Amino acid sequence: MTIKIDALYENNISPLLFWTNHNNTNNPHRSTQTNQHSLKTNQELGIQTPFARGLQLNLLSPVDEQRKSAETFINAGYAKHFGAHLAEFSPIILTVKDFFNNRILGAVGLRYADGQSLFSENYLSEPIESLLSEKTNQKIKRKQVIELSHFVVDKNTDVNVVFPMIGQFLKTLDVDWAVYTLSRPIKSAFQRLGIQLTHLQHAYADAIKVSKTNWGHYYDFKPAVYFSSILENMNA
């Protein structure tokens, strides 16, 4: 059974947890069935409990009790780097947390393209599936696309742990393409991790017609919309 993230809470399924060893961040435990995008349980993946490793990845819906702390964490990152204050967030936020020290290492928002508009589409001249189809020379459907947004890490070095964990989680989902609007610093961080980014469109402030967010000097960092193949790029 394929389960989307927003269905986890509707079906009373606990959030999926991943973790890794602090001393082996380049080789986190991961499923060997990365080509299958259906959501799997820890037992099916043959992974220990998160308490044994100390890092866990949590899925937070808008009503989750940990959601506010995740939004505060993201806002603190945007305030520090861009002087911005976000008033709107993705439907689901993933956090990577140091369980033993109660510290959030990183967070990212997720939004399925199927059935709703992506924030990144504000900057695009065509629907995301049309542009991806043109770029890849294959028929792409909206249900194959997921958007990652407001990516923040606590420390620069945390990106080396956070993104591989998020990447292996994305491979358990029934999606094939990741879309992002990335500022230049985040783009550089992704590229250092070996993520191949295909440029779609520059992101300009005047494309956002209605927003409660104060973007500060975010647009001074030349953000642009990119996409990646999840299967080929999200490798731990």
HELIX and SHEET records of a PDB file:
HELIX    1   1 ILE A    5  GLU A   10  1                                   6    
HELIX    2   2 ASN A   42  LEU A   45  1                                   4    
HELIX    3   3 PRO A   50  ALA A   52  5                                   3    
HELIX    4   4 ARG A   67  PHE A   82  1                                  16    
HELIX    5   5 PHE A  119  TYR A  123  5                                   5    
HELIX    6   6 ILE A  128  THR A  136  1                                   9    
HELIX    7   7 ARG A  142  GLN A  144  5                                   3    
HELIX    8   8 ASN A  156  ASP A  158  5                                   3    
HELIX    9   9 VAL A  159  LEU A  170  1                                  12    
HELIX   10  10 ARG A  184  ARG A  192  1                                   9    
HELIX   11  11 ALA A  205  ALA A  207  5                                   3    
HELIX   12  12 TYR A  218  PHE A  221  5                                   4    
HELIX   13  13 ILE A  230  ASN A  233  1                                   4    
SHEET    1   A 7 LEU A  55  LEU A  60  0                                        
SHEET    2   A 7 ILE A  92  ASP A  98 -1                                        
SHEET    3   A 7 ARG A 103  TYR A 112 -1                                        
SHEET    4   A 7 VAL A 145  VAL A 153 -1                                        
SHEET    5   A 7 TRP A 177  LEU A 182  1                                        
SHEET    6   A 7 ALA A 224  SER A 229 -1                                        
SHEET    7   A 7 THR A 198  HIS A 202 -1                                        
END                                                                             
